[in-house]
Amino acid sequence: MFSNLEQTFRWYGPSDPVTLAAIRQTGATGVVTALHHIPSGDVWSIDEIEKRKSVILSAGLTWQVVESVNVHESIKTASGQREQYAEKYITTLENLSQSGIKTVCYNFMPVLDWTRTNIDYRLPNGASALRFHAAALAAFDLYILEREGAYKEFTSQQQQDAKLFLDGLTADEKKTLINNVMAGLPGTKDVLTIDEFKAHLGKYKDIDAAKLKKNLAWFLQTVIPEAEKLGIKMCIHPDDPPFPILGLPRVVSTENDLLDVINASPSPSNGITFCTGSLGARPDNDLPAMIERLGEHIHFLHLRNVQREADGSFYEADHLGGSTDMYAVMKGVIHEQKKREEAGREDVAIPMRPDHGHKLLDDFNYNTFPGYSAIGRLKGLAELRGLEMGIKHTLYR
Ligand code: DNO
């Protein structure tokens, strides 16, 4: 029988309340991490990489995937400094490769990484989940950010719903909404101010989706050939949510977008992070069909589920619940593994991680990064590994 998926867990580094010892107890063997303390765009030195690697190794785990080496804004906006930042990016890849770390996740979302309006959405059973509430984001956009041109993007019904939502907020709830939306890059506790965010938005004034895609193609054509020489597998993470927000374009949201990424610089080093949570927030993304067609390019799996709501909102459901058929997804993944085995590919054990988790039980006693509780993710991992074993044994034993 071919290898199982490589089970990994994200770790935000030494300041993460979820320790490596705890991760080891989940049964995961790989760690997914980044040097979050190094500002976006700066080179990761071999020293720093080795230091992090040895902490992970001494906990009995391996550093399986880097998530993420962030792409500097100057590359996304094609500003004058992009060559210099691409060079630094490549140097970081060289250093990672020298340390034997060969899978690198990144994204191409302008300014913000993933966005949620509510990071403590209570489910009927008392668990806490993350939610993207469309009316809350519209309220932020229209009445807090007061973005020019925003009105045109919402129907009058949406505007009314947003106003109603805003009027129902206490001053504290309004502050929380601002903090949630303006949260900086993952692994940091930074929060952008409204003015900082407006300055960033200004840089995208003349960048529509077509231009952003062009800038992404430039990045790929510059970096992928180097990654290939180094044996590094790059894997782009889809947009989360997978549609434009706050006037910013999004270009990694659909199957066509992913095909454009792959075709911009065809190479085994130009792959994707198949995130079922991000892609699953769009009803027109048929996830099992996408795995069938794009499977060979998947270098990393984020497995999680969202429950879509009628108005474009969604909340994070149980890993095996929600709108995505996780059985069909896992079956597709196992089928892809079988194809790889038959083709003699070495990457049958695709690294997967249970993405996000609810806050459950003792999780409420820790100040973890939103979505990255220990017990909630452990529950997700346990369910997913059971699903994997069940399907695999049914099909191939
Ligand atoms: C959220 C994550 C994202 C992801 C980056 C990849 O939990 O999946 O923040 O790490 O977008 O670059």
Residues whose N, C-alpha, C, O or C-beta is under 5 A from the ligand:
A	BS01	DNO	E67 S68 C105 Y106 N107 D113 W114 P186 H237
